[in-house]
Amino acid sequence: MKVNNLRHGPVGANRAPKAAPAKRGKPVKAARPRQHVNQPKNRFNGKNLNLRNVRQAPKKPVVKNNKKPVARRLAVSNLPKKTKMVGNTTLRMWQGDITKLQVGAIVNAADEDLTGGGGIDRIIQNAAGNNVKLQCKKLSCKLGKAVVTSGGNLPCKKIIHTVGPDLRLDAKDRKGKTLKKNGKVVKTNNTHKPTKGDIGALVQCYISCMKECEKNHISSVAFCCLSCGTYGFPKKEAAEIACNTVKGYIAAHPQTCVKDVVFCAGDKAQLGFYNAAA
């Protein structure tokens, strides 16, 4: 028997067979997790980003504000000095937003249902808030009369709702019958000339509002242009009726608690009519 060396002993004795050499090939890559198609790509390398690994800014704590929104206030003393005195009462002519006036009461040109249908009625009720709308749902008003609600979110203390004359013509079908929708007569955009009844109803609106001021101890009141918007009353005649009626009421009641009356105009033309009539 041949001996290779003394340490390893004889050739082939107590030796394990050599393992077969491994086959060479390409290394197997691990499968990547599938990402969403709409996931944003990084602008630097064009690869999809994992939003879970992106550090996001901490959210700011939400602070709840339970305070009611209050309209910007405009005191009567800050109005332009276009005034006329009637006894102890000051008449002021002013052009602007009636919902910004800080007075005892503002007058709203409403309909009989007090639903805030359109025009200045909708503007005032939306600015006043849901509390005033709920009060109006429980009330109703007739032509020439007036009712009072709180001011809601407005700077004024009270809102006086009055119903003026409607000069719009009724809509009719081909047979001449008056059209109705939900129990109400449908109106057109065409108007007729004011009759004696219309003029008397508008005069009664201003008298009713002044009486409500007396009942509720209101010292300052602001009138909008009653019946001049959607109802189509001529602006010049309406301004004359407003100024003459209020001046006549103050002259007949010299001890009235109303010390400031504001005629609020929507445009320069209406303001000119008020200045000429006062």
C-alpha positions as CSV (number, residue, x, y, z in Angstrom):
1,M,0.0,0.0,0.0
2,K,1.3,3.4,-0.9
3,V,1.7,6.1,1.7
4,N,1.5,9.8,0.8
5,N,2.7,11.0,4.1
6,L,2.5,10.0,7.7
7,R,-0.1,12.6,8.6
8,H,-2.8,11.7,6.1
9,G,-2.1,8.0,6.0
10,P,-2.5,5.8,3.0
11,V,-4.1,7.1,-0.2
12,G,-7.8,6.6,-0.3
13,A,-8.1,5.5,3.3
14,N,-10.8,7.2,5.5
15,R,-11.5,10.0,3.0
16,A,-15.0,11.3,2.0
17,P,-15.7,11.6,-1.7
18,K,-15.4,15.1,-3.2
19,A,-18.7,16.9,-3.9
20,A,-19.6,17.7,-7.5
21,P,-18.9,21.3,-8.5
22,A,-22.0,23.6,-8.5
23,K,-23.3,24.8,-11.8
24,R,-22.7,28.4,-12.6
25,G,-25.7,30.6,-13.5
26,K,-27.4,34.0,-13.0
27,P,-28.3,34.8,-9.4
28,V,-32.0,34.8,-8.6
29,K,-33.4,38.2,-7.7
30,A,-36.0,38.5,-4.9
31,A,-39.5,39.6,-6.1
32,R,-40.4,43.2,-5.4
33,P,-43.7,44.1,-3.8
34,R,-46.3,45.3,-6.4
35,Q,-47.1,49.0,-6.1
36,H,-50.2,50.8,-7.1
37,V,-50.4,52.2,-10.7
38,N,-51.5,55.7,-9.7
39,Q,-48.9,56.1,-7.0
40,P,-46.8,59.3,-7.5
41,K,-43.3,59.1,-8.9
42,N,-40.2,60.6,-7.5
43,R,-39.0,63.5,-9.7
44,F,-35.4,62.6,-9.1
45,N,-35.2,58.9,-10.2
46,G,-38.6,58.4,-11.8
47,K,-39.5,55.5,-9.4
48,N,-42.7,55.1,-7.5
49,L,-42.7,56.4,-4.0
50,N,-44.2,54.5,-1.1
51,L,-46.3,57.1,0.7
52,R,-46.0,55.2,4.0
53,N,-42.3,56.0,4.1
54,V,-42.8,59.7,3.3
55,R,-42.6,61.8,6.4
56,Q,-45.8,64.0,6.5
57,A,-46.2,67.2,8.4
58,P,-48.2,66.9,11.6
59,K,-51.8,68.0,11.3
60,K,-52.8,71.2,13.1
61,P,-55.4,70.9,15.8
62,V,-58.8,72.0,14.8
63,V,-60.1,74.8,17.0
64,K,-63.9,75.0,17.1
65,N,-65.3,78.5,17.2
66,N,-68.8,78.6,18.7
67,K,-69.2,82.4,18.3
68,K,-71.9,83.6,15.9
69,P,-70.8,85.4,12.9
70,V,-71.4,89.1,13.4
71,A,-71.9,91.5,10.5
72,R,-69.7,94.6,10.2
73,R,-71.3,97.3,12.2
74,L,-72.0,100.8,10.9
75,A,-73.4,103.2,13.5
76,V,-75.9,105.9,12.6
77,S,-73.5,108.6,13.7
78,N,-70.9,107.5,11.2
79,L,-73.3,107.9,8.2
80,P,-72.7,110.8,5.8
81,K,-74.2,114.1,7.1
82,K,-77.1,114.4,4.7
83,T,-79.8,115.0,7.3
84,K,-83.0,116.9,7.7
85,M,-84.7,117.6,11.0
86,V,-88.4,117.1,11.6
87,G,-89.2,118.1,15.1
88,N,-86.8,116.2,17.4
89,T,-86.3,113.4,14.8
90,T,-83.4,113.3,12.3
91,L,-84.0,112.0,8.8
92,R,-80.9,110.6,7.1
93,M,-80.5,109.6,3.4
94,W,-77.9,107.0,2.8
95,Q,-76.8,104.6,0.0
96,G,-75.4,101.2,1.2
97,D,-76.1,97.8,2.6
98,I,-78.9,98.0,5.1
99,T,-77.7,94.8,6.9
100,K,-74.6,96.6,8.1
101,L,-76.5,99.3,10.0
102,Q,-76.3,99.3,13.8
103,V,-79.8,100.6,14.6
104,G,-82.7,99.7,16.7
105,A,-84.5,98.1,13.8
106,I,-84.4,97.7,10.0
107,V,-87.4,97.3,7.8
108,N,-87.7,94.3,5.5
109,A,-89.8,94.2,2.4
110,A,-91.4,90.8,2.9
111,D,-94.1,88.7,1.3
112,E,-97.2,87.5,3.2
113,D,-95.7,84.1,4.1
114,L,-92.4,85.6,5.3
115,T,-90.5,82.9,3.4
116,G,-87.6,85.1,2.2
117,G,-88.6,84.6,-1.5
118,G,-86.3,87.0,-3.3
119,G,-84.8,90.5,-3.5
120,I,-84.0,92.3,-0.3
121,D,-86.2,89.9,1.7
122,R,-83.8,87.0,0.9
123,I,-80.7,89.1,1.6
124,I,-81.9,90.2,5.0
125,Q,-83.1,86.7,6.1
126,N,-79.9,85.0,4.9
127,A,-77.8,87.5,6.7
128,A,-79.9,87.3,9.9
129,G,-79.5,83.5,10.1
130,N,-81.7,80.4,10.9
131,N,-83.1,81.8,14.1
132,V,-84.9,84.6,12.3
133,K,-86.1,82.2,9.6
134,L,-87.6,79.9,12.3
135,Q,-89.4,82.9,13.8
136,C,-90.8,83.9,10.4
137,K,-92.2,80.4,9.8
138,K,-94.4,80.8,12.8
139,L,-95.7,84.2,11.6
140,S,-97.6,85.7,8.8
141,C,-98.3,89.3,7.6
142,K,-101.0,90.9,5.5
143,L,-100.8,93.8,3.1
144,G,-99.9,97.0,4.8
145,K,-99.3,95.4,8.2
146,A,-96.0,94.7,10.0
147,V,-94.6,92.1,12.4
148,V,-91.4,92.1,14.4
149,T,-88.6,89.5,14.9
150,S,-85.2,89.6,16.5
151,G,-82.2,90.8,14.6
152,G,-80.4,87.4,14.7
153,N,-76.8,87.8,13.4
154,L,-77.3,91.3,12.3
155,P,-76.1,94.4,14.2
156,C,-79.6,95.7,14.6
157,K,-81.7,94.6,17.5
158,K,-85.0,94.0,15.7
159,I,-86.3,93.4,12.1
160,I,-89.7,94.8,11.1
161,H,-91.2,92.8,8.3
162,T,-93.9,94.6,6.2
163,V,-95.8,93.6,3.1
164,G,-96.0,96.3,0.4
165,P,-98.2,96.4,-2.8
166,D,-97.2,94.1,-5.7
167,L,-97.6,95.8,-9.1
168,R,-96.7,92.8,-11.2
169,L,-99.4,91.4,-13.6
170,D,-100.8,88.0,-13.1
171,A,-99.6,85.3,-15.6
172,K,-102.5,83.8,-17.7
173,D,-102.8,80.9,-20.1
174,R,-104.2,81.0,-23.6
175,K,-107.7,80.7,-22.4
176,G,-107.3,83.8,-20.1
177,K,-107.2,81.9,-16.8
178,T,-104.8,82.9,-14.1
179,L,-101.9,80.5,-13.6
180,K,-101.2,79.2,-10.2
181,K,-98.3,77.2,-8.7
182,N,-98.4,75.6,-5.3
183,G,-101.6,77.6,-4.6
184,K,-100.0,80.9,-5.4
185,V,-100.7,83.2,-8.4
186,V,-97.8,83.2,-10.9
187,K,-96.5,86.8,-11.6
188,T,-94.9,88.2,-14.7
189,N,-92.2,90.8,-15.1
190,N,-94.7,93.3,-16.5
191,T,-96.1,95.9,-14.1
192,H,-99.1,98.3,-14.1
193,K,-99.3,101.8,-12.8
194,P,-99.9,102.2,-9.1
195,T,-103.6,102.7,-8.2
196,K,-105.1,104.5,-5.2
197,G,-105.3,101.2,-3.4
198,D,-101.6,100.5,-4.0
199,I,-100.6,104.0,-2.8
200,G,-102.8,103.6,0.3
201,A,-101.2,100.2,1.1
202,L,-97.7,101.6,0.8
203,V,-98.6,104.5,3.1
204,Q,-100.0,102.0,5.6
205,C,-96.7,100.0,5.5
206,Y,-94.7,103.0,6.8
207,I,-97.4,103.9,9.4
208,S,-97.4,100.3,10.7
209,C,-93.6,100.2,11.0
210,M,-93.6,103.5,13.0
211,K,-96.2,102.1,15.3
212,E,-94.2,98.9,15.9
213,C,-91.2,101.2,16.8
214,E,-93.4,102.8,19.4
215,K,-94.5,99.5,20.8
216,N,-91.0,98.1,21.1
217,H,-89.4,101.4,22.2
218,I,-87.1,101.6,19.2
219,S,-85.2,104.9,18.9
220,S,-83.6,104.4,15.4
221,V,-85.1,102.7,12.4
222,A,-83.8,102.2,8.8
223,F,-86.2,101.7,5.9
224,C,-85.3,100.0,2.6
225,C,-87.1,100.9,-0.6
226,L,-90.4,99.1,0.0
227,S,-92.0,97.6,-3.1
228,C,-89.4,99.1,-5.4
229,G,-87.5,95.9,-6.2
230,T,-89.3,92.8,-7.4
231,Y,-92.8,94.3,-6.9
232,G,-92.0,97.1,-9.5
233,F,-93.3,100.2,-7.7
234,P,-91.9,103.4,-9.3
235,K,-88.9,104.6,-7.3
236,K,-89.6,108.3,-7.5
237,E,-93.2,107.9,-6.3
238,A,-92.1,105.4,-3.6
239,A,-89.5,107.9,-2.2
240,E,-92.1,110.7,-2.1
241,I,-94.6,108.4,-0.3
242,A,-91.9,107.3,2.2
243,C,-90.7,110.7,3.2
244,N,-94.1,112.4,3.3
245,T,-95.6,109.6,5.4
246,V,-92.8,109.5,7.9
247,K,-92.7,113.3,8.3
248,G,-96.5,113.4,8.7
249,Y,-96.4,110.7,11.4
250,I,-93.7,112.5,13.3
251,A,-95.6,115.8,13.1
252,A,-98.7,114.1,14.4
253,H,-96.7,112.4,17.2
254,P,-94.2,115.0,18.5
255,Q,-93.4,112.8,21.6
256,T,-92.4,109.8,19.5
257,C,-89.5,107.7,20.8
258,V,-88.0,107.5,17.2
259,K,-85.2,110.0,17.0
260,D,-83.3,108.7,13.9
261,V,-84.9,107.5,10.6
262,V,-82.6,106.3,7.8
263,F,-83.8,105.9,4.3
264,C,-81.5,103.4,2.7
265,A,-81.1,103.6,-1.1
266,G,-79.8,100.8,-3.3
267,D,-78.4,103.1,-6.0
268,K,-77.6,106.8,-6.7
269,A,-80.9,107.4,-8.5
270,Q,-82.9,106.3,-5.5
271,L,-80.7,108.4,-3.2
272,G,-81.4,111.4,-5.4
273,F,-85.1,110.7,-5.1
274,Y,-84.9,110.6,-1.3
275,N,-82.9,113.8,-1.1
276,A,-85.4,115.6,-3.4
277,A,-88.4,114.3,-1.5
278,A,-87.1,115.0,2.0
